């Protein structure tokens, strides 16, 4: 059993057998402290909104970059912060106006009214369902497809897989065992204590999302690669 971040024996990712994951991970494209409560106010803001970032390849950079390039938001992305915590210190010092990141990591600052959520990706959690979804704000089909592609990893979150040649009965047994384990009351209690989200994602659902990603047209993948630079 391995996490789905790598190929097994060169096998394409869509041929691996997903037996479950704990997620999805809800990402906020932007949480800001100087803009009104609506996405429309953010979209029409005349003043440049400064977003703190750790650098390309991180959620703090890639999410607002797509909003800037594809949705036309007036962002200035300032990279170089060593961590998300340092960005929040910069928000408190009013060096930057906000940052992007997971709802879990931003929730303490939202609860303190330091920032407020403005726009989210496809996945959601109680309390932010009413936020506009980035891909629904896209001005054209191409931009919407790229935003949807960016949302795929957070929907799958932390998947676990088996090699392509794994017998079907083993795949079923692993999926059943994973489902029971992730829903175990003691494990759920430990997760809450550690402030970890352990929402169950079925293996077939994770596989469906990944297959959809792998079917994207080459031009969309290439366009996506202009903005999202993994490993940088």
C-alpha positions, 0 to 999 in steps of 0.5 A: 500500500502506498500513497498516490503521489507516485507511479507504481512500476511505471503504471499510469495513475488512472490504472491504480486501484484506489481503496480510499482516502481521508478528505476532501481538503477544503481550500480557500482561494483567498481570505482577506482582511481589507475587502468587503464580504463579497467576491464581487467587491473583491473583483471590482476593487480598484486598489491592488490587493496584496496577497502573501505567498511562500512561492510558486508551487504552494497553495498560497501562490498558485490559487491567487495566481489563477484568480489573477490570471483567469478571473482578472482579479487585481492581485499583487502576489508577494512571495518569499515568506518562509511559512503560512504562519509568517504570512499571517503575521504579515497580515497582522502587521498590514504588510499584506491583505490576505492569503490562500490556503486550507480552511483548516489552517485559516479557521483560527484566523477567521475565528479571530476576525483577522481575515474573512473567507472570500472565495473557495474551491469546489470542496466545501465544509459546514460554515462556508457553503455559501461562498462563491466557487472559483470555477463558477466565477470563470468568464469562459469554458477554458478558464472553468476547466483549468480551475476545475482541474486545480480543484481535483487534488483537494477533492481526492485529498490523501488517497491510498492505492494498490498496484494495477495487477491487484486481484479484485477481491483484494481491492474490495477487502482493502476498501472495506477495511479502510472504510471501517477504519476511517469511521472508527469512533476511537480514530475519529476521537483521536483525529478531533483531538489532533485537529485532523480532518478524517472525512472518508472518501470512497475508493471508487469516488477517488478513482473517478475523479482521477480518471476525469483529470487524466482525460483532460485535453492536452491544450488544457493541461498545457495551459494549466502548466503555465500557472501551476509549477509543481516542485518549484 
